[in-house]
Amino acid sequence: MTFPYAVPVLSLSLMVVLTLPVRAEMAPLGDEALSKVAGQGGIYLSGDISINEMGGPVENAYFGRCDETDKKCGARFAYRLKEDGGWIVLDEIRGLFAFEGLTLRVRKIDSGFGGDGELFDRDVIELGLPDTVRFTDVHFKVAASSTARPTDPGFIQTDIFAVQMQGDVIMQGNLLVFPDGNP
């Protein structure tokens, strides 16, 4: 014996049950209940960083607008490797950097690293590299300089090489930033 109306009646009954109102309630959790909840802490960042597309805010004998061919255009980053040594410089930094998925969190190192992790037993900052970083019209120069600033007395700079970047760079992994050893 077959029931020709069984499937439509069953489907209709199922639809009625599924469309019945459902009630949910949000309730606050106390400290004890929250202490049992585990999750992932950290920050997830995405964004675009534009550096000196038209030139920086400083205009003097050294820096100027990007259309001034006799002046330097862009940001400058100088660092010294030794207290009495010369300066390594990233100069004329400009362009657009875009990324999605840069993460920042604190991670405890208490194992690994050839046994050194157990001895270290401290927190470090972990930067999770984004999958893709997009470079649009990025330019910078690597140089050696006698002083940190071009306006300092005795300034002499030797440009070593120039970099121009366009396109995507695939990045994987994490960058760990360890403290300097002083608690």
C-alpha positions, 0 to 999 in steps of 0.5 A, a space after each residue: 500500500 502506498 501513501 501518495 500524500 505522505 511525502 508532502 505531508 511530512 515535508 509540510 510538518 517538518 517546515 512547521 516545526 523548523 519555523 517555530 520561534 526559538 528563544 535564546 538568552 544572553 546572560 553574564 558570566 562570572 569570573 569563575 565561569 570565565 576562567 574556564 573559557 579558553 580562546 585565542 588572545 591577540 590582535 588581527 590587523 589589516 590595512 594600507 600604509 601610505 608613506 610620503 606619496 608626494 614628499 614629506 612634511 620637512 622641506 629644507 636644503 636636503 628634503 623636498 617635494 618628490 617633483 624636485 629632482 635636486 632634493 630627497 623625497 620620502 621618509 628616512 630611517 637611520 640606525 647605528 650598529 656600534 656606539 662610535 660607528 657610522 650609520 646605516 640608512 633607509 632613505 627616500 622611503 615612499 609608496 603604499 604597503 597593504 596587508 591582511 592578517 598580521 597578528 600580534 600576541 604574547 607567546 610563552 617560550 618554555 620548550 624547544 629551541 634546542 633545549 634553550 626554551 626550557 631555560 628561557 621560560 618567559 613571554 615573547 611577542 609573536 608577530 604572525 606574518 600576513 599571507 600576502 603583502 602588496 607593494 604599490 610604487 614602493 621606493 627606498 635607498 640603502 645608504 651609509 651615512 656619517 650622521 643620523 640626520 642630513 642637517 647634522 654637521 659633517 654629513 656625508 652619505 653614500 647611496 649603496 643601492 636603490 630598491 623599487 617594489 611592485 606586486 605581491 610578496 607571499 609571507 609565511 611564519 612568525 617573527 618572535 621578538 625576545 626581550 633584551 634580558 633585563 626583566 
